[in-house]
Amino acid sequence: MTQEPKLKGTEEQFNELHSAVTSELVKRVRKGEDCSTADLKAAIEWLHKNNISGVAVEGNNLDQLRKVIPMVDYEDIRKRVNG
C-alpha cells in the first residue's frame, strides 16, 4: 500500500493566506474596546511567530503600553510565593 505524496500549497497561496490572516487580526485589534482578549492573544502570537518585534521609542504606542504596565519586582514576588 503506497501513500500518496502530501501536496503543499504554492508560495502564492501562502502569501494570500498570510495576508488574509494579518488583515483579519488588524481589523479585530482596531475595534478597540470590542477586541477580545483572544483576539489580542492571537495577534501577539502571530507577531511572535513571524519574528516581528518593536522598540519602545519615547511617545510611540509601544512606549505608552510600557508606561501602563506595572513594573514587576521579582524579589517581591518570590517572597510572597515562598512566604
Backbone bond lengths (Angstrom), bond angles and torsions (degrees), N, CA, C in turn:
res aa  C-N    CA-C-N  psi(-1)  N-CA   C-N-CA  omega(-1)  CA-C   N-CA-C  phi
1 M - - - 1.440 - - 1.535 108.85 -
2 T 1.300 117.15 119.11 1.458 120.56 -179.30 1.513 110.22 -102.05
3 Q 1.313 113.61 144.53 1.455 118.97 178.13 1.518 109.14 -90.65
4 E 1.319 115.01 141.77 1.456 118.74 175.83 1.526 108.66 -74.59
5 P 1.320 116.96 142.46 1.468 118.65 179.78 1.528 110.33 -63.52
6 K 1.315 114.78 143.62 1.463 119.82 177.63 1.522 109.08 -73.64
7 L 1.305 115.08 130.61 1.459 119.56 179.59 1.519 109.52 -87.37
8 K 1.289 115.54 135.82 1.455 121.08 178.46 1.519 108.99 -104.40
9 G 1.317 114.33 150.17 1.450 118.98 176.31 1.519 110.47 -69.63
10 T 1.300 114.95 160.09 1.455 119.76 178.39 1.530 109.72 -81.31
11 E 1.292 115.72 165.47 1.464 120.02 177.40 1.525 109.97 -62.41
12 E 1.309 116.27 -36.48 1.465 120.52 178.20 1.529 110.73 -63.28
13 Q 1.328 117.12 -42.53 1.464 121.09 177.65 1.527 111.10 -64.38
14 F 1.325 116.24 -42.36 1.467 120.20 177.56 1.524 110.50 -60.07
15 N 1.320 116.35 -47.01 1.463 120.18 -179.05 1.522 111.47 -62.45
16 E 1.332 116.39 -38.29 1.466 120.22 178.43 1.531 110.69 -65.67
17 L 1.322 116.46 -44.32 1.462 120.60 178.79 1.528 111.06 -64.24
18 H 1.319 116.53 -44.30 1.460 121.99 179.33 1.522 110.11 -58.93
19 S 1.309 116.16 -44.64 1.460 121.32 179.73 1.526 110.96 -64.63
20 A 1.333 117.06 -42.64 1.467 121.13 -178.97 1.527 111.57 -64.93
21 V 1.331 116.55 -43.44 1.468 120.34 179.41 1.527 109.84 -64.72
22 T 1.311 116.58 -44.82 1.462 120.67 179.62 1.527 110.86 -61.29
23 S 1.326 116.98 -45.66 1.464 120.84 179.91 1.524 111.66 -61.72
24 E 1.332 117.04 -41.79 1.458 121.20 179.38 1.523 111.31 -63.89
25 L 1.333 116.89 -42.62 1.466 120.06 179.52 1.531 110.86 -65.68
26 V 1.317 117.18 -40.84 1.468 120.90 178.33 1.523 109.17 -61.20
27 K 1.331 117.16 -44.37 1.466 121.36 179.84 1.523 111.12 -60.19
28 R 1.328 116.90 -43.70 1.464 120.63 -179.17 1.529 111.95 -66.82
29 V 1.321 117.37 -42.28 1.469 120.62 -178.87 1.525 110.20 -67.69
30 R 1.322 117.59 -36.08 1.471 120.75 179.43 1.516 112.76 -66.76
31 K 1.335 118.13 -15.90 1.462 120.72 178.79 1.522 111.22 -64.71
32 G 1.316 117.18 -15.46 1.465 120.63 177.36 1.510 112.10 70.53
33 E 1.323 116.57 -117.89 1.460 121.34 -175.03 1.530 112.07 -62.83
34 D 1.326 117.54 -24.95 1.463 120.60 179.17 1.528 112.42 -82.24
35 C 1.310 116.82 -4.19 1.467 121.35 178.72 1.526 108.48 -76.76
36 S 1.324 116.42 126.83 1.459 120.09 -177.69 1.526 111.43 -81.64
37 T 1.300 115.00 164.02 1.465 120.60 175.24 1.526 109.71 -60.50
38 A 1.335 116.40 -38.72 1.468 120.42 178.54 1.528 111.26 -63.17
39 D 1.334 116.80 -37.54 1.467 120.59 177.05 1.524 110.67 -62.96
40 L 1.337 115.44 -45.67 1.467 119.55 179.42 1.519 111.25 -63.70
41 K 1.319 116.47 -42.20 1.468 120.68 179.14 1.526 110.26 -61.87
42 A 1.325 116.77 -43.40 1.462 120.80 178.89 1.533 111.00 -61.96
43 A 1.330 116.29 -41.80 1.467 120.15 179.46 1.521 111.15 -65.24
44 I 1.317 116.56 -42.08 1.466 120.73 178.87 1.525 110.56 -63.01
45 E 1.324 116.30 -44.85 1.475 120.11 178.88 1.524 111.01 -64.01
46 W 1.335 116.91 -38.95 1.466 120.91 179.26 1.526 110.16 -62.94
47 L 1.328 116.95 -43.65 1.459 120.42 177.12 1.523 110.70 -62.02
48 H 1.327 116.08 -45.32 1.464 120.88 -179.11 1.533 111.20 -61.49
49 K 1.317 116.77 -47.51 1.469 120.43 -178.25 1.520 112.46 -65.64
50 N 1.321 116.63 -22.46 1.458 120.75 178.86 1.524 112.33 -101.01
51 N 1.342 115.03 14.65 1.473 122.04 176.34 1.525 112.85 55.25
52 I 1.339 115.36 42.39 1.459 120.64 178.41 1.524 107.83 -102.70
53 S 1.308 116.30 126.59 1.458 120.66 177.95 1.519 108.39 -136.28
54 G 1.303 115.34 170.15 1.453 119.65 -179.14 1.509 111.04 -138.61
55 V 1.305 115.39 169.34 1.455 122.14 179.56 1.519 107.87 -121.62
56 A 1.324 116.01 131.64 1.467 121.00 178.66 1.520 108.77 -78.88
57 V 1.333 115.42 95.11 1.459 121.95 177.15 1.524 107.01 -94.78
58 E 1.310 117.03 139.90 1.469 122.20 -176.46 1.522 111.34 -44.06
59 G 1.346 114.56 118.12 1.453 121.03 174.93 1.521 116.06 93.75
60 N 1.350 118.57 -14.17 1.466 117.65 179.87 1.529 110.31 -79.88
61 N 1.329 116.36 172.48 1.463 120.66 -175.40 1.526 112.41 -59.71
62 L 1.315 117.67 -39.30 1.456 120.60 179.81 1.530 110.42 -65.43
63 D 1.319 116.97 -37.03 1.460 120.93 176.73 1.528 110.53 -65.56
64 Q 1.329 116.90 -40.22 1.468 120.60 177.99 1.523 110.55 -63.60
65 L 1.328 117.13 -40.70 1.459 121.14 177.62 1.524 110.27 -63.98
66 R 1.315 116.65 -43.19 1.464 121.63 179.00 1.525 110.85 -58.09
67 K 1.312 116.55 -36.99 1.460 120.64 -177.09 1.524 113.10 -72.37
68 V 1.326 118.62 -25.33 1.466 120.02 -178.76 1.520 113.03 -93.71
69 I 1.323 117.22 -13.94 1.464 119.98 177.38 1.517 107.89 -83.12
70 P 1.324 117.33 125.44 1.469 118.85 -177.80 1.531 111.68 -64.70
71 M 1.309 114.64 145.75 1.464 119.79 176.20 1.524 108.64 -70.06
72 V 1.305 116.50 140.85 1.458 121.67 -178.71 1.519 108.81 -102.19
73 D 1.318 115.21 125.56 1.460 120.83 175.33 1.529 106.72 -100.26
74 Y 1.314 116.06 100.01 1.459 120.82 -174.17 1.528 112.39 -63.17
75 E 1.305 117.22 -31.71 1.466 120.53 177.83 1.525 109.83 -66.95
76 D 1.318 116.83 -40.44 1.466 120.82 177.70 1.535 110.37 -64.24
77 I 1.307 117.13 -41.69 1.470 120.88 177.90 1.525 110.22 -62.64
78 R 1.320 116.85 -44.51 1.466 120.60 179.62 1.517 110.92 -59.36
79 K 1.333 116.34 -43.22 1.471 119.72 179.94 1.525 111.55 -64.20
80 R 1.324 116.28 -40.44 1.462 119.83 -179.98 1.533 111.56 -67.82
81 V 1.310 117.08 -38.00 1.463 120.78 -179.54 1.508 111.14 -72.64
82 N 1.318 116.14 -43.48 1.471 120.01 -175.97 1.532 113.98 -89.99
83 G 1.310 116.61 -7.60 1.473 120.47 177.58 1.481 115.02 81.34
